[in-house]
Amino acid sequence: MLAQRSTPDVTIVALEIDEIGVEQARENVERSPWSERIEVLHRDFNEFQADDKFDVIVSNPPYFVDSLACPDLQRNTARHNESLTYADLLKGVAGLLSDTGSFTIVIPTDVAELVKSMAANYQLYASRQLFVITKPGANPKRTLITFAFQAQECQPEELLIELARHEYSEEYIALTRDFYLKMA
């Protein structure tokens, strides 16, 4: 999706800790028209090092904290933040991000203020915050936050996904139509 929305000179490095996830991602990349611009690495973010800084970092990290674990180890690694805490993620991002770069994360809304506070410890400041609302009247369960090293006023936004069951909002259709056939 990043390659699809970026200019042809952009290269993308994708990290995945799960070996099966790496295989699936590499398969998908090979079948895409952007395969020359995407590299999928089997790496733990906590151990990742790079020679150059990144202009953009995007993360959908493990987000369950102190919640009931699943018997499936692969699923636990993907969903529970024991292997990558928010503090570890933010510290790593601060070391990998260019001075003018941006970092966007998707997290549960109930930890958004905590994550913004933690990010400030690494001189990362929220510039945009998108509250994702699944249906009218529902509280947002997920939030996307974009951070940068430059402190600025954070612009809150909302995205409503469904107006009714399987009836998607115009904003959601516009956002996803390039990725989902049912949105065409």
Buried (B, 14 or more C-beta within 10 A) or exposed (E): EEBEEBEEEBEBBBBBBBEEBBEEBBEEBEEEEBEEBBEBEBBEBEEEEEEEEBEBBBBEBBBBBEEEEEEEEEEBBBBBBEBBBBBBBBBBBBEBBEEEBBBBBBBBBEBBEEBBEBBBEBEBBBBBBBBBBEEEEEEBEBBBBBBBBEEEEBEEEEBBBBEEEEEBBEEBBEBBEEEEEEEE
